[in-house]
Amino acid sequence: MYEVDQPVSRLAPLRYVGRVQLHHHRSGAGEPLLLIHGLGSRWQMWEPVIGALAARHEVIAIDLPGFGDSPMPPPGTRPGADSLTSLVSGFLTEIGVERPHVAGNSLGGLIALHLAVRGQVRTATALSPAGFATRPEMLVARASLWASVRAARALSGQADRLLAPAVGRKLALSLFVAHPERMTAADAAASTRALARAPWFDATLPSLHVMEFTGGEDIQVPVTVAWGNQDRLLLPRQARRAGRAIPSARLISLRGCGHVPTTDDPVQVARVLLEAAAV
């Protein structure tokens, strides 16, 4: 576990005092590639691309603390990207992985960038990362996520039936993916239930701040920022701010993709991740 003596300051590491376990999927061989999901999601969001990635890398796809099947963090841990970055860093220490490649989506993208600032990764790829929204954009995003989790909680018991037709998936999931009909009904229902039951969602949502990413000019590792051009949650114009904040970053537009792009176009997303890790 981790011991937290005081609220976690910006990018201050937690004091590691024992084992920490995050639920995770591990496959493939080669240089390690860590995959980090976004707020309310789970490691399975990466399943459409894991096969292609595992052909070249040892892939480690995690459930963040308080999400998916991972336990809550220790009592007293302040919610937010800083604490999550420290917890993920400690997990890597526990499993003996040093300086992996890392890719993250949304909140996971912000964590990936924080790890890059710390110099703890070989390369970092952020897919529509949090951390670059203006105040109005953040207010809309928070409200949209708040409404989405409430809807998921209300409907999770009927998710299999409601999301079986393509029109149901489109109505329920179009905030997150550009082509919900490309998701299987089973995956859509499972993702909805994961969002509904994520115990650290409510505390983590208000911890997301306006333009919170800093330190990009100090990054010494290759960074790729890829943004879905149909992202309805974190708007594509935020990519330009990411480029200004991280002058060395390579910016890519994911054509035809939404906020969570892995089911929209797994071939395109896998290609971007592999190319980023090969730099």
C-alpha positions as CSV (number, residue, x, y, z in Angstrom):
1,M,0.0,0.0,0.0
2,Y,0.9,3.7,0.1
3,E,1.1,5.9,3.1
4,V,0.0,9.5,2.7
5,D,1.2,11.8,5.5
6,Q,-0.4,14.9,4.0
7,P,-2.3,16.1,1.0
8,V,-0.3,15.4,-2.2
9,S,1.3,18.5,-3.7
10,R,1.8,18.9,-7.4
11,L,3.7,15.9,-8.8
12,A,5.1,15.1,-5.3
13,P,5.7,11.4,-5.1
14,L,3.8,9.4,-2.4
15,R,6.0,7.6,0.1
16,Y,6.0,3.9,-0.9
17,V,5.8,1.6,2.1
18,G,4.7,-1.8,0.7
19,R,3.0,-3.6,-2.1
20,V,0.4,-1.9,-4.3
21,Q,-1.6,-3.9,-6.8
22,L,-3.6,-2.5,-9.7
23,H,-5.8,-4.8,-11.7
24,H,-4.2,-5.1,-15.1
25,H,-3.8,-7.1,-18.3
26,R,-0.3,-8.1,-19.4
27,S,0.5,-9.6,-22.8
28,G,3.1,-9.7,-25.6
29,A,6.9,-9.3,-25.5
30,G,9.3,-6.5,-26.1
31,E,9.9,-3.1,-24.6
32,P,7.1,-2.5,-22.1
33,L,4.2,-0.3,-23.1
34,L,1.9,1.0,-20.3
35,L,-1.7,1.8,-21.3
36,I,-3.8,4.1,-19.0
37,H,-7.5,4.7,-19.5
38,G,-9.6,7.8,-18.8
39,L,-12.0,8.9,-16.1
40,G,-14.7,6.2,-15.4
41,S,-13.2,3.8,-17.9
42,R,-11.3,0.5,-17.6
43,W,-8.4,-1.3,-19.2
44,Q,-10.6,-3.1,-21.7
45,M,-11.0,0.2,-23.7
46,W,-7.6,-0.8,-25.2
47,E,-8.7,-4.3,-26.3
48,P,-9.3,-3.3,-30.0
49,V,-5.6,-2.3,-30.3
50,I,-3.8,-4.7,-27.8
51,G,-3.3,-7.4,-30.4
52,A,-1.4,-5.1,-32.7
53,L,0.6,-3.6,-29.9
54,A,1.5,-6.9,-28.3
55,A,3.1,-8.0,-31.5
56,R,5.9,-5.6,-30.7
57,H,5.7,-4.8,-27.0
58,E,5.0,-6.2,-23.6
59,V,1.6,-4.5,-23.1
60,I,0.5,-3.6,-19.5
61,A,-3.0,-2.2,-19.5
62,I,-4.1,-1.1,-16.0
63,D,-7.3,-0.2,-14.2
64,L,-6.5,3.0,-12.3
65,P,-7.1,3.0,-8.5
66,G,-10.9,3.3,-7.8
67,F,-11.8,2.4,-11.4
68,G,-12.4,-0.9,-13.2
69,D,-11.5,-3.7,-10.9
70,S,-8.7,-1.9,-9.0
71,P,-9.2,-1.1,-5.3
72,M,-9.6,2.4,-4.0
73,P,-6.4,4.2,-3.0
74,P,-5.4,4.5,0.6
75,P,-7.6,6.7,2.8
76,G,-6.5,10.3,2.7
77,T,-5.2,10.2,-0.9
78,R,-6.2,13.4,-2.6
79,P,-8.1,12.7,-5.8
80,G,-6.7,13.9,-9.1
81,A,-4.0,13.4,-11.7
82,D,-1.1,14.2,-9.4
83,S,-2.0,11.4,-7.0
84,L,-2.8,9.0,-9.7
85,T,0.5,9.6,-11.4
86,S,2.3,8.8,-8.1
87,L,0.2,5.7,-7.7
88,V,0.9,4.5,-11.2
89,S,4.6,5.2,-10.7
90,G,4.6,3.1,-7.6
91,F,2.8,0.3,-9.3
92,L,5.5,0.2,-12.0
93,T,8.1,0.0,-9.2
94,E,6.2,-2.9,-7.6
95,I,6.2,-4.9,-10.8
96,G,9.8,-4.1,-11.7
97,V,9.2,-2.1,-14.8
98,E,11.5,0.9,-15.4
99,R,10.8,3.7,-17.9
100,P,8.2,2.0,-20.1
101,H,6.6,3.6,-23.1
102,V,3.3,5.0,-22.0
103,A,0.1,5.9,-23.7
104,G,-3.0,7.3,-22.1
105,N,-6.5,8.6,-23.0
106,S,-8.2,11.6,-21.5
107,L,-7.3,11.6,-17.8
108,G,-4.9,8.8,-18.6
109,G,-3.3,11.0,-21.2
110,L,-2.7,13.7,-18.6
111,I,-1.1,11.0,-16.4
112,A,1.1,9.9,-19.3
113,L,2.3,13.5,-19.7
114,H,3.0,13.9,-16.0
115,L,5.1,10.7,-16.1
116,A,7.0,12.3,-19.1
117,V,7.7,15.5,-17.1
118,R,9.1,13.3,-14.3
119,G,11.3,11.5,-16.9
120,Q,9.9,8.1,-15.9
121,V,9.0,6.9,-19.4
122,R,10.8,6.4,-22.7
123,T,8.1,7.9,-24.8
124,A,4.6,9.3,-24.0
125,T,1.5,9.3,-26.2
126,A,-1.6,11.2,-25.1
127,L,-4.9,10.6,-26.8
128,S,-7.2,13.6,-26.3
129,P,-5.6,14.3,-22.9
130,A,-7.1,16.3,-20.1
131,G,-5.3,19.4,-18.9
132,F,-5.8,21.8,-21.7
133,A,-9.4,23.1,-21.4
134,T,-10.4,26.6,-20.8
135,R,-12.8,27.4,-17.9
136,P,-16.0,27.3,-20.1
137,E,-14.8,24.1,-21.8
138,M,-14.1,22.5,-18.4
139,L,-17.5,23.5,-17.0
140,V,-19.2,21.9,-20.0
141,A,-17.0,18.7,-19.8
142,R,-17.6,18.3,-16.1
143,A,-21.4,18.8,-16.6
144,S,-21.4,16.3,-19.4
145,L,-19.5,13.7,-17.4
146,W,-21.7,14.3,-14.3
147,A,-24.8,13.7,-16.4
148,S,-23.3,10.6,-18.1
149,V,-22.4,8.9,-14.8
150,R,-25.8,9.6,-13.3
151,A,-27.5,8.1,-16.4
152,A,-25.2,5.1,-16.3
153,R,-26.1,4.4,-12.7
154,A,-29.8,4.7,-13.4
155,L,-29.7,2.5,-16.4
156,S,-26.9,0.0,-15.7
157,G,-29.3,-2.7,-14.6
158,Q,-30.9,-2.6,-18.1
159,A,-27.7,-1.9,-20.0
160,D,-27.7,-5.2,-21.9
161,R,-31.2,-4.6,-23.3
162,L,-31.0,-0.9,-23.9
163,L,-27.6,-1.1,-25.7
164,A,-28.4,-4.1,-27.8
165,P,-29.7,-2.1,-30.7
166,A,-27.2,0.2,-32.5
167,V,-29.5,3.2,-32.0
168,G,-29.3,2.6,-28.2
169,R,-25.5,2.6,-28.3
170,K,-25.5,5.8,-30.4
171,L,-27.9,7.6,-28.0
172,A,-25.9,6.5,-24.9
173,L,-22.3,6.7,-26.0
174,S,-22.0,9.4,-28.7
175,L,-20.3,11.8,-26.2
176,F,-17.4,9.4,-26.0
177,V,-17.1,7.7,-29.3
178,A,-17.8,8.9,-32.8
179,H,-19.1,5.5,-34.0
180,P,-20.9,3.8,-31.1
181,E,-22.4,1.3,-33.6
182,R,-18.9,-0.2,-34.0
183,M,-18.9,-1.3,-30.4
184,T,-20.4,-4.7,-29.6
185,A,-23.5,-4.6,-27.4
186,A,-21.6,-6.6,-24.7
187,D,-18.7,-4.2,-24.6
188,A,-21.0,-1.2,-24.5
189,A,-23.0,-2.6,-21.6
190,A,-19.9,-3.6,-19.7
191,S,-18.3,-0.2,-20.1
192,T,-21.6,1.4,-18.9
193,R,-21.6,-0.7,-15.8
194,A,-18.0,0.1,-15.1
195,L,-18.7,3.8,-15.3
196,A,-21.7,3.4,-13.0
197,R,-19.8,1.5,-10.3
198,A,-16.5,3.4,-10.3
199,P,-16.1,4.4,-6.7
200,W,-13.6,7.2,-7.2
201,F,-15.5,8.9,-10.0
202,D,-17.4,11.5,-8.0
203,A,-14.3,12.6,-6.0
204,T,-12.1,12.7,-9.1
205,L,-14.3,14.6,-11.4
206,P,-14.1,18.0,-9.6
207,S,-10.3,17.6,-9.2
208,L,-9.9,18.2,-12.9
209,H,-8.7,21.8,-13.4
210,V,-8.6,24.4,-16.1
211,M,-5.3,24.3,-18.1
212,E,-3.7,22.2,-15.4
213,F,-0.8,20.7,-17.3
214,T,2.5,22.4,-16.8
215,G,6.1,21.6,-17.3
216,G,5.9,20.6,-20.9
217,E,8.9,22.7,-21.9
218,D,11.1,20.5,-19.5
219,I,10.1,17.2,-21.1
220,Q,13.2,15.4,-22.4
221,V,11.5,12.3,-24.0
222,P,9.5,12.1,-27.3
223,V,5.9,13.1,-26.9
224,T,3.0,12.5,-29.3
225,V,-0.4,14.2,-28.8
226,A,-3.2,12.7,-30.9
227,W,-6.7,14.1,-30.9
228,G,-9.9,12.7,-32.3
229,N,-11.2,15.2,-34.8
230,Q,-14.7,14.3,-33.7
231,D,-14.1,14.6,-30.0
232,R,-17.2,16.0,-28.4
233,L,-16.0,16.0,-24.8
234,L,-12.5,17.6,-25.0
235,L,-12.7,19.7,-28.2
236,P,-10.1,19.2,-30.9
237,R,-9.0,22.8,-30.6
238,Q,-7.4,22.0,-27.3
239,A,-4.7,20.1,-29.3
240,R,-3.2,23.5,-30.3
241,R,-2.8,24.4,-26.6
242,A,-1.1,21.1,-26.0
243,G,1.3,21.9,-28.8
244,R,2.1,25.3,-27.2
245,A,2.5,23.8,-23.8
246,I,4.8,21.0,-25.1
247,P,6.9,22.6,-27.8
248,S,8.6,19.3,-28.7
249,A,5.4,17.3,-29.1
250,R,4.3,15.8,-32.3
251,L,0.6,16.6,-33.0
252,I,-1.6,14.2,-34.9
253,S,-5.3,14.4,-35.8
254,L,-7.2,11.1,-35.5
255,R,-9.5,11.2,-38.5
256,G,-13.1,10.0,-37.8
257,C,-12.4,9.4,-34.1
258,G,-14.1,10.6,-31.0
259,H,-12.8,11.1,-27.4
260,V,-12.2,7.4,-26.8
261,P,-10.8,6.4,-30.3
262,T,-9.9,2.8,-29.9
263,T,-13.2,1.4,-31.2
264,D,-13.7,4.1,-33.8
265,D,-10.6,3.2,-35.8
266,P,-8.3,0.6,-34.0
267,V,-6.0,0.3,-37.0
268,Q,-5.3,4.1,-37.1
269,V,-4.9,4.3,-33.3
270,A,-2.5,1.2,-33.1
271,R,-0.4,2.7,-35.9
272,V,-0.1,6.0,-34.1
273,L,0.9,4.3,-30.8
274,L,3.4,2.0,-32.5
275,E,5.0,4.8,-34.4
276,A,5.2,7.0,-31.3
277,A,7.0,4.2,-29.3
278,A,9.4,3.7,-32.2
279,V,10.8,7.2,-32.1
